[in-house]
Amino acid sequence: MLKLSIGAGVAIAIMIVFASLGGTAWLGAHIFWDDKVAYIGAPIGAVIAIGLAFTPISKTKQMITFAIITIISFGVARYGQAQFAASFGDDQLAGVFWYFGWVGTCLGVTVMLSSVFVKGKIS
C-alpha cells in the first residue's frame, strides 16, 4: 500500500506542479482556472489508480484505456474552448465542456503517471 501511496503522491505532485507552472494554460486551459483543474482531477485520478491496482486488469490495458480517456477529454476541452470563444462567452454549456474536459484530462494523466510509478502487481 505504501508503494501505491508514494506513486500516486508523486503523480499528483507532478500534475499540480505542471499546472502551477502554467502548463495547462499553455495547452489551452483558461488562465483563471488552469491550476484548479489539476487540484480536482489529480486526486481523483490517484484514487482511481490506487483502486485499479487491486484489480486483475493489466497495466497495459489500464494505460491504453486512460490514454484514450485523456485524448477524448482533451478533445472535449478543445471543442468547448472553441465553441465558448465563438459565442463570445455566451455558451455556458461549451464552458462546462471546456472546464470538465480539462478535469478529465488531468485525471487521465494522473492515472497513467501513477501506473508508471508503481511497478509490479499488487495482490
Phi and psi in radians as a Rosetta constraint file:
Dihedral C 1 N 2 CA 2 C 2 CIRCULARHARMONIC -1.154 0.35
Dihedral N 2 CA 2 C 2 N 3 CIRCULARHARMONIC -0.690 0.35
Dihedral C 2 N 3 CA 3 C 3 CIRCULARHARMONIC -1.076 0.35
Dihedral N 3 CA 3 C 3 N 4 CIRCULARHARMONIC -0.683 0.35
Dihedral C 3 N 4 CA 4 C 4 CIRCULARHARMONIC -1.130 0.35
Dihedral N 4 CA 4 C 4 N 5 CIRCULARHARMONIC -0.782 0.35
Dihedral C 4 N 5 CA 5 C 5 CIRCULARHARMONIC -1.127 0.35
Dihedral N 5 CA 5 C 5 N 6 CIRCULARHARMONIC -0.714 0.35
Dihedral C 5 N 6 CA 6 C 6 CIRCULARHARMONIC -1.173 0.35
Dihedral N 6 CA 6 C 6 N 7 CIRCULARHARMONIC -0.781 0.35
Dihedral C 6 N 7 CA 7 C 7 CIRCULARHARMONIC -1.076 0.35
Dihedral N 7 CA 7 C 7 N 8 CIRCULARHARMONIC -0.746 0.35
Dihedral C 7 N 8 CA 8 C 8 CIRCULARHARMONIC -1.180 0.35
Dihedral N 8 CA 8 C 8 N 9 CIRCULARHARMONIC -0.683 0.35
Dihedral C 8 N 9 CA 9 C 9 CIRCULARHARMONIC -1.124 0.35
Dihedral N 9 CA 9 C 9 N 10 CIRCULARHARMONIC -0.704 0.35
Dihedral C 9 N 10 CA 10 C 10 CIRCULARHARMONIC -1.141 0.35
Dihedral N 10 CA 10 C 10 N 11 CIRCULARHARMONIC -0.716 0.35
Dihedral C 10 N 11 CA 11 C 11 CIRCULARHARMONIC -1.118 0.35
Dihedral N 11 CA 11 C 11 N 12 CIRCULARHARMONIC -0.733 0.35
Dihedral C 11 N 12 CA 12 C 12 CIRCULARHARMONIC -1.079 0.35
Dihedral N 12 CA 12 C 12 N 13 CIRCULARHARMONIC -0.793 0.35
Dihedral C 12 N 13 CA 13 C 13 CIRCULARHARMONIC -1.071 0.35
Dihedral N 13 CA 13 C 13 N 14 CIRCULARHARMONIC -0.771 0.35
Dihedral C 13 N 14 CA 14 C 14 CIRCULARHARMONIC -1.082 0.35
Dihedral N 14 CA 14 C 14 N 15 CIRCULARHARMONIC -0.775 0.35
Dihedral C 14 N 15 CA 15 C 15 CIRCULARHARMONIC -1.142 0.35
Dihedral N 15 CA 15 C 15 N 16 CIRCULARHARMONIC -0.749 0.35
Dihedral C 15 N 16 CA 16 C 16 CIRCULARHARMONIC -1.226 0.35
Dihedral N 16 CA 16 C 16 N 17 CIRCULARHARMONIC -0.678 0.35
Dihedral C 16 N 17 CA 17 C 17 CIRCULARHARMONIC -1.143 0.35
Dihedral N 17 CA 17 C 17 N 18 CIRCULARHARMONIC -0.726 0.35
Dihedral C 17 N 18 CA 18 C 18 CIRCULARHARMONIC -1.015 0.35
Dihedral N 18 CA 18 C 18 N 19 CIRCULARHARMONIC -0.805 0.35
Dihedral C 18 N 19 CA 19 C 19 CIRCULARHARMONIC -1.203 0.35
Dihedral N 19 CA 19 C 19 N 20 CIRCULARHARMONIC -0.687 0.35
Dihedral C 19 N 20 CA 20 C 20 CIRCULARHARMONIC -1.168 0.35
Dihedral N 20 CA 20 C 20 N 21 CIRCULARHARMONIC -0.519 0.35
Dihedral C 20 N 21 CA 21 C 21 CIRCULARHARMONIC -1.454 0.35
Dihedral N 21 CA 21 C 21 N 22 CIRCULARHARMONIC 0.044 0.35
Dihedral C 21 N 22 CA 22 C 22 CIRCULARHARMONIC 1.628 0.35
Dihedral N 22 CA 22 C 22 N 23 CIRCULARHARMONIC 0.236 0.35
Dihedral C 22 N 23 CA 23 C 23 CIRCULARHARMONIC -1.148 0.35
Dihedral N 23 CA 23 C 23 N 24 CIRCULARHARMONIC -0.715 0.35
Dihedral C 23 N 24 CA 24 C 24 CIRCULARHARMONIC -1.232 0.35
Dihedral N 24 CA 24 C 24 N 25 CIRCULARHARMONIC -0.627 0.35
Dihedral C 24 N 25 CA 25 C 25 CIRCULARHARMONIC -1.155 0.35
Dihedral N 25 CA 25 C 25 N 26 CIRCULARHARMONIC -0.674 0.35
Dihedral C 25 N 26 CA 26 C 26 CIRCULARHARMONIC -1.120 0.35
Dihedral N 26 CA 26 C 26 N 27 CIRCULARHARMONIC -0.571 0.35
Dihedral C 26 N 27 CA 27 C 27 CIRCULARHARMONIC -1.467 0.35
Dihedral N 27 CA 27 C 27 N 28 CIRCULARHARMONIC -0.155 0.35
Dihedral C 27 N 28 CA 28 C 28 CIRCULARHARMONIC 2.284 0.35
Dihedral N 28 CA 28 C 28 N 29 CIRCULARHARMONIC -0.004 0.35
Dihedral C 28 N 29 CA 29 C 29 CIRCULARHARMONIC -1.315 0.35
Dihedral N 29 CA 29 C 29 N 30 CIRCULARHARMONIC 2.657 0.35
Dihedral C 29 N 30 CA 30 C 30 CIRCULARHARMONIC -1.186 0.35
Dihedral N 30 CA 30 C 30 N 31 CIRCULARHARMONIC 2.447 0.35
Dihedral C 30 N 31 CA 31 C 31 CIRCULARHARMONIC -1.175 0.35
Dihedral N 31 CA 31 C 31 N 32 CIRCULARHARMONIC -0.322 0.35
Dihedral C 31 N 32 CA 32 C 32 CIRCULARHARMONIC -1.276 0.35
Dihedral N 32 CA 32 C 32 N 33 CIRCULARHARMONIC -0.604 0.35
Dihedral C 32 N 33 CA 33 C 33 CIRCULARHARMONIC -2.210 0.35
Dihedral N 33 CA 33 C 33 N 34 CIRCULARHARMONIC 0.381 0.35
Dihedral C 33 N 34 CA 34 C 34 CIRCULARHARMONIC -1.106 0.35
Dihedral N 34 CA 34 C 34 N 35 CIRCULARHARMONIC -0.593 0.35
Dihedral C 34 N 35 CA 35 C 35 CIRCULARHARMONIC -1.507 0.35
Dihedral N 35 CA 35 C 35 N 36 CIRCULARHARMONIC -0.425 0.35
Dihedral C 35 N 36 CA 36 C 36 CIRCULARHARMONIC -1.148 0.35
Dihedral N 36 CA 36 C 36 N 37 CIRCULARHARMONIC -0.589 0.35
Dihedral C 36 N 37 CA 37 C 37 CIRCULARHARMONIC -1.137 0.35
Dihedral N 37 CA 37 C 37 N 38 CIRCULARHARMONIC -0.570 0.35
Dihedral C 37 N 38 CA 38 C 38 CIRCULARHARMONIC -1.273 0.35
Dihedral N 38 CA 38 C 38 N 39 CIRCULARHARMONIC -0.636 0.35
Dihedral C 38 N 39 CA 39 C 39 CIRCULARHARMONIC -1.124 0.35
Dihedral N 39 CA 39 C 39 N 40 CIRCULARHARMONIC -0.490 0.35
Dihedral C 39 N 40 CA 40 C 40 CIRCULARHARMONIC -1.576 0.35
Dihedral N 40 CA 40 C 40 N 41 CIRCULARHARMONIC -0.865 0.35
Dihedral C 40 N 41 CA 41 C 41 CIRCULARHARMONIC -1.259 0.35
Dihedral N 41 CA 41 C 41 N 42 CIRCULARHARMONIC -0.636 0.35
Dihedral C 41 N 42 CA 42 C 42 CIRCULARHARMONIC -1.156 0.35
Dihedral N 42 CA 42 C 42 N 43 CIRCULARHARMONIC -0.849 0.35
Dihedral C 42 N 43 CA 43 C 43 CIRCULARHARMONIC -1.120 0.35
Dihedral N 43 CA 43 C 43 N 44 CIRCULARHARMONIC -0.651 0.35
Dihedral C 43 N 44 CA 44 C 44 CIRCULARHARMONIC -1.133 0.35
Dihedral N 44 CA 44 C 44 N 45 CIRCULARHARMONIC -0.726 0.35
Dihedral C 44 N 45 CA 45 C 45 CIRCULARHARMONIC -1.105 0.35
Dihedral N 45 CA 45 C 45 N 46 CIRCULARHARMONIC -0.643 0.35
Dihedral C 45 N 46 CA 46 C 46 CIRCULARHARMONIC -1.163 0.35
Dihedral N 46 CA 46 C 46 N 47 CIRCULARHARMONIC -0.708 0.35
Dihedral C 46 N 47 CA 47 C 47 CIRCULARHARMONIC -1.110 0.35
Dihedral N 47 CA 47 C 47 N 48 CIRCULARHARMONIC -0.741 0.35
Dihedral C 47 N 48 CA 48 C 48 CIRCULARHARMONIC -1.098 0.35
Dihedral N 48 CA 48 C 48 N 49 CIRCULARHARMONIC -0.731 0.35
Dihedral C 48 N 49 CA 49 C 49 CIRCULARHARMONIC -1.117 0.35
Dihedral N 49 CA 49 C 49 N 50 CIRCULARHARMONIC -0.711 0.35
Dihedral C 49 N 50 CA 50 C 50 CIRCULARHARMONIC -1.148 0.35
Dihedral N 50 CA 50 C 50 N 51 CIRCULARHARMONIC -0.708 0.35
Dihedral C 50 N 51 CA 51 C 51 CIRCULARHARMONIC -1.128 0.35
Dihedral N 51 CA 51 C 51 N 52 CIRCULARHARMONIC -0.679 0.35
Dihedral C 51 N 52 CA 52 C 52 CIRCULARHARMONIC -1.197 0.35
Dihedral N 52 CA 52 C 52 N 53 CIRCULARHARMONIC -0.398 0.35
Dihedral C 52 N 53 CA 53 C 53 CIRCULARHARMONIC -1.164 0.35
Dihedral N 53 CA 53 C 53 N 54 CIRCULARHARMONIC -0.386 0.35
Dihedral C 53 N 54 CA 54 C 54 CIRCULARHARMONIC -1.679 0.35
Dihedral N 54 CA 54 C 54 N 55 CIRCULARHARMONIC 0.104 0.35
Dihedral C 54 N 55 CA 55 C 55 CIRCULARHARMONIC -1.755 0.35
Dihedral N 55 CA 55 C 55 N 56 CIRCULARHARMONIC 2.796 0.35
Dihedral C 55 N 56 CA 56 C 56 CIRCULARHARMONIC -1.399 0.35
Dihedral N 56 CA 56 C 56 N 57 CIRCULARHARMONIC 0.147 0.35
Dihedral C 56 N 57 CA 57 C 57 CIRCULARHARMONIC -1.284 0.35
Dihedral N 57 CA 57 C 57 N 58 CIRCULARHARMONIC 2.308 0.35
Dihedral C 57 N 58 CA 58 C 58 CIRCULARHARMONIC -1.223 0.35
Dihedral N 58 CA 58 C 58 N 59 CIRCULARHARMONIC 2.738 0.35
Dihedral C 58 N 59 CA 59 C 59 CIRCULARHARMONIC -1.120 0.35
Dihedral N 59 CA 59 C 59 N 60 CIRCULARHARMONIC -0.563 0.35
Dihedral C 59 N 60 CA 60 C 60 CIRCULARHARMONIC -1.109 0.35
Dihedral N 60 CA 60 C 60 N 61 CIRCULARHARMONIC -0.788 0.35
Dihedral C 60 N 61 CA 61 C 61 CIRCULARHARMONIC -1.150 0.35
Dihedral N 61 CA 61 C 61 N 62 CIRCULARHARMONIC -0.653 0.35
Dihedral C 61 N 62 CA 62 C 62 CIRCULARHARMONIC -1.093 0.35
Dihedral N 62 CA 62 C 62 N 63 CIRCULARHARMONIC -0.798 0.35
Dihedral C 62 N 63 CA 63 C 63 CIRCULARHARMONIC -1.119 0.35
Dihedral N 63 CA 63 C 63 N 64 CIRCULARHARMONIC -0.753 0.35
Dihedral C 63 N 64 CA 64 C 64 CIRCULARHARMONIC -1.123 0.35
Dihedral N 64 CA 64 C 64 N 65 CIRCULARHARMONIC -0.779 0.35
Dihedral C 64 N 65 CA 65 C 65 CIRCULARHARMONIC -1.070 0.35
Dihedral N 65 CA 65 C 65 N 66 CIRCULARHARMONIC -0.824 0.35
Dihedral C 65 N 66 CA 66 C 66 CIRCULARHARMONIC -1.374 0.35
Dihedral N 66 CA 66 C 66 N 67 CIRCULARHARMONIC -0.357 0.35
Dihedral C 66 N 67 CA 67 C 67 CIRCULARHARMONIC -1.185 0.35
Dihedral N 67 CA 67 C 67 N 68 CIRCULARHARMONIC -0.724 0.35
Dihedral C 67 N 68 CA 68 C 68 CIRCULARHARMONIC -1.137 0.35
Dihedral N 68 CA 68 C 68 N 69 CIRCULARHARMONIC -0.767 0.35
Dihedral C 68 N 69 CA 69 C 69 CIRCULARHARMONIC -1.065 0.35
Dihedral N 69 CA 69 C 69 N 70 CIRCULARHARMONIC -0.714 0.35
Dihedral C 69 N 70 CA 70 C 70 CIRCULARHARMONIC -1.134 0.35
Dihedral N 70 CA 70 C 70 N 71 CIRCULARHARMONIC -0.759 0.35
Dihedral C 70 N 71 CA 71 C 71 CIRCULARHARMONIC -1.121 0.35
Dihedral N 71 CA 71 C 71 N 72 CIRCULARHARMONIC -0.762 0.35
Dihedral C 71 N 72 CA 72 C 72 CIRCULARHARMONIC -1.117 0.35
Dihedral N 72 CA 72 C 72 N 73 CIRCULARHARMONIC -0.760 0.35
Dihedral C 72 N 73 CA 73 C 73 CIRCULARHARMONIC -1.098 0.35
Dihedral N 73 CA 73 C 73 N 74 CIRCULARHARMONIC -0.711 0.35
Dihedral C 73 N 74 CA 74 C 74 CIRCULARHARMONIC -1.137 0.35
Dihedral N 74 CA 74 C 74 N 75 CIRCULARHARMONIC -0.682 0.35
Dihedral C 74 N 75 CA 75 C 75 CIRCULARHARMONIC -1.112 0.35
Dihedral N 75 CA 75 C 75 N 76 CIRCULARHARMONIC -0.716 0.35
Dihedral C 75 N 76 CA 76 C 76 CIRCULARHARMONIC -1.101 0.35
Dihedral N 76 CA 76 C 76 N 77 CIRCULARHARMONIC -0.727 0.35
Dihedral C 76 N 77 CA 77 C 77 CIRCULARHARMONIC -1.108 0.35
Dihedral N 77 CA 77 C 77 N 78 CIRCULARHARMONIC -0.752 0.35
Dihedral C 77 N 78 CA 78 C 78 CIRCULARHARMONIC -1.172 0.35
Dihedral N 78 CA 78 C 78 N 79 CIRCULARHARMONIC -0.679 0.35
Dihedral C 78 N 79 CA 79 C 79 CIRCULARHARMONIC -1.106 0.35
Dihedral N 79 CA 79 C 79 N 80 CIRCULARHARMONIC -0.802 0.35
Dihedral C 79 N 80 CA 80 C 80 CIRCULARHARMONIC -1.071 0.35
Dihedral N 80 CA 80 C 80 N 81 CIRCULARHARMONIC -0.691 0.35
Dihedral C 80 N 81 CA 81 C 81 CIRCULARHARMONIC -1.098 0.35
Dihedral N 81 CA 81 C 81 N 82 CIRCULARHARMONIC -0.791 0.35
Dihedral C 81 N 82 CA 82 C 82 CIRCULARHARMONIC -1.139 0.35
Dihedral N 82 CA 82 C 82 N 83 CIRCULARHARMONIC -0.755 0.35
Dihedral C 82 N 83 CA 83 C 83 CIRCULARHARMONIC -1.197 0.35
Dihedral N 83 CA 83 C 83 N 84 CIRCULARHARMONIC -0.659 0.35
Dihedral C 83 N 84 CA 84 C 84 CIRCULARHARMONIC -1.136 0.35
Dihedral N 84 CA 84 C 84 N 85 CIRCULARHARMONIC -0.737 0.35
Dihedral C 84 N 85 CA 85 C 85 CIRCULARHARMONIC -1.205 0.35
Dihedral N 85 CA 85 C 85 N 86 CIRCULARHARMONIC -0.665 0.35
Dihedral C 85 N 86 CA 86 C 86 CIRCULARHARMONIC -1.161 0.35
Dihedral N 86 CA 86 C 86 N 87 CIRCULARHARMONIC -0.487 0.35
Dihedral C 86 N 87 CA 87 C 87 CIRCULARHARMONIC -1.596 0.35
Dihedral N 87 CA 87 C 87 N 88 CIRCULARHARMONIC 0.119 0.35
Dihedral C 87 N 88 CA 88 C 88 CIRCULARHARMONIC 0.996 0.35
Dihedral N 88 CA 88 C 88 N 89 CIRCULARHARMONIC 0.630 0.35
Dihedral C 88 N 89 CA 89 C 89 CIRCULARHARMONIC 1.484 0.35
Dihedral N 89 CA 89 C 89 N 90 CIRCULARHARMONIC 0.146 0.35
Dihedral C 89 N 90 CA 90 C 90 CIRCULARHARMONIC -1.575 0.35
Dihedral N 90 CA 90 C 90 N 91 CIRCULARHARMONIC -0.372 0.35
Dihedral C 90 N 91 CA 91 C 91 CIRCULARHARMONIC -1.516 0.35
Dihedral N 91 CA 91 C 91 N 92 CIRCULARHARMONIC 1.714 0.35
Dihedral C 91 N 92 CA 92 C 92 CIRCULARHARMONIC -1.208 0.35
Dihedral N 92 CA 92 C 92 N 93 CIRCULARHARMONIC -0.613 0.35
Dihedral C 92 N 93 CA 93 C 93 CIRCULARHARMONIC -1.097 0.35
Dihedral N 93 CA 93 C 93 N 94 CIRCULARHARMONIC -0.678 0.35
Dihedral C 93 N 94 CA 94 C 94 CIRCULARHARMONIC -1.121 0.35
Dihedral N 94 CA 94 C 94 N 95 CIRCULARHARMONIC -0.657 0.35
Dihedral C 94 N 95 CA 95 C 95 CIRCULARHARMONIC -1.119 0.35
Dihedral N 95 CA 95 C 95 N 96 CIRCULARHARMONIC -0.661 0.35
Dihedral C 95 N 96 CA 96 C 96 CIRCULARHARMONIC -1.160 0.35
Dihedral N 96 CA 96 C 96 N 97 CIRCULARHARMONIC -0.745 0.35
Dihedral C 96 N 97 CA 97 C 97 CIRCULARHARMONIC -1.042 0.35
Dihedral N 97 CA 97 C 97 N 98 CIRCULARHARMONIC -0.754 0.35
Dihedral C 97 N 98 CA 98 C 98 CIRCULARHARMONIC -1.059 0.35
Dihedral N 98 CA 98 C 98 N 99 CIRCULARHARMONIC -0.854 0.35
Dihedral C 98 N 99 CA 99 C 99 CIRCULARHARMONIC -1.170 0.35
Dihedral N 99 CA 99 C 99 N 100 CIRCULARHARMONIC -0.944 0.35
Dihedral C 99 N 100 CA 100 C 100 CIRCULARHARMONIC -1.297 0.35
Dihedral N 100 CA 100 C 100 N 101 CIRCULARHARMONIC -0.370 0.35
Dihedral C 100 N 101 CA 101 C 101 CIRCULARHARMONIC -1.106 0.35
Dihedral N 101 CA 101 C 101 N 102 CIRCULARHARMONIC -0.667 0.35
Dihedral C 101 N 102 CA 102 C 102 CIRCULARHARMONIC -1.256 0.35
Dihedral N 102 CA 102 C 102 N 103 CIRCULARHARMONIC -0.619 0.35
Dihedral C 102 N 103 CA 103 C 103 CIRCULARHARMONIC -1.079 0.35
Dihedral N 103 CA 103 C 103 N 104 CIRCULARHARMONIC -0.784 0.35
Dihedral C 103 N 104 CA 104 C 104 CIRCULARHARMONIC -1.117 0.35
Dihedral N 104 CA 104 C 104 N 105 CIRCULARHARMONIC -0.625 0.35
Dihedral C 104 N 105 CA 105 C 105 CIRCULARHARMONIC -1.125 0.35
Dihedral N 105 CA 105 C 105 N 106 CIRCULARHARMONIC -0.808 0.35
Dihedral C 105 N 106 CA 106 C 106 CIRCULARHARMONIC -1.126 0.35
Dihedral N 106 CA 106 C 106 N 107 CIRCULARHARMONIC -0.655 0.35
Dihedral C 106 N 107 CA 107 C 107 CIRCULARHARMONIC -1.076 0.35
Dihedral N 107 CA 107 C 107 N 108 CIRCULARHARMONIC -0.871 0.35
Dihedral C 107 N 108 CA 108 C 108 CIRCULARHARMONIC -1.098 0.35
Dihedral N 108 CA 108 C 108 N 109 CIRCULARHARMONIC -0.728 0.35
Dihedral C 108 N 109 CA 109 C 109 CIRCULARHARMONIC -1.143 0.35
Dihedral N 109 CA 109 C 109 N 110 CIRCULARHARMONIC -0.671 0.35
Dihedral C 109 N 110 CA 110 C 110 CIRCULARHARMONIC -1.152 0.35
Dihedral N 110 CA 110 C 110 N 111 CIRCULARHARMONIC -0.719 0.35
Dihedral C 110 N 111 CA 111 C 111 CIRCULARHARMONIC -1.096 0.35
Dihedral N 111 CA 111 C 111 N 112 CIRCULARHARMONIC -0.746 0.35
Dihedral C 111 N 112 CA 112 C 112 CIRCULARHARMONIC -1.144 0.35
Dihedral N 112 CA 112 C 112 N 113 CIRCULARHARMONIC -0.731 0.35
Dihedral C 112 N 113 CA 113 C 113 CIRCULARHARMONIC -1.116 0.35
Dihedral N 113 CA 113 C 113 N 114 CIRCULARHARMONIC -0.706 0.35
Dihedral C 113 N 114 CA 114 C 114 CIRCULARHARMONIC -1.091 0.35
Dihedral N 114 CA 114 C 114 N 115 CIRCULARHARMONIC -0.698 0.35
Dihedral C 114 N 115 CA 115 C 115 CIRCULARHARMONIC -1.152 0.35
Dihedral N 115 CA 115 C 115 N 116 CIRCULARHARMONIC -0.574 0.35
Dihedral C 115 N 116 CA 116 C 116 CIRCULARHARMONIC -1.225 0.35
Dihedral N 116 CA 116 C 116 N 117 CIRCULARHARMONIC -0.701 0.35
Dihedral C 116 N 117 CA 117 C 117 CIRCULARHARMONIC -1.377 0.35
Dihedral N 117 CA 117 C 117 N 118 CIRCULARHARMONIC -0.337 0.35
Dihedral C 117 N 118 CA 118 C 118 CIRCULARHARMONIC -1.768 0.35
Dihedral N 118 CA 118 C 118 N 119 CIRCULARHARMONIC 1.967 0.35
Dihedral C 118 N 119 CA 119 C 119 CIRCULARHARMONIC -1.613 0.35
Dihedral N 119 CA 119 C 119 N 120 CIRCULARHARMONIC 2.576 0.35
Dihedral C 119 N 120 CA 120 C 120 CIRCULARHARMONIC 1.415 0.35
Dihedral N 120 CA 120 C 120 N 121 CIRCULARHARMONIC 3.111 0.35
Dihedral C 120 N 121 CA 121 C 121 CIRCULARHARMONIC -1.867 0.35
Dihedral N 121 CA 121 C 121 N 122 CIRCULARHARMONIC 2.370 0.35
Dihedral C 121 N 122 CA 122 C 122 CIRCULARHARMONIC -1.642 0.35
Dihedral N 122 CA 122 C 122 N 123 CIRCULARHARMONIC 2.279 0.35
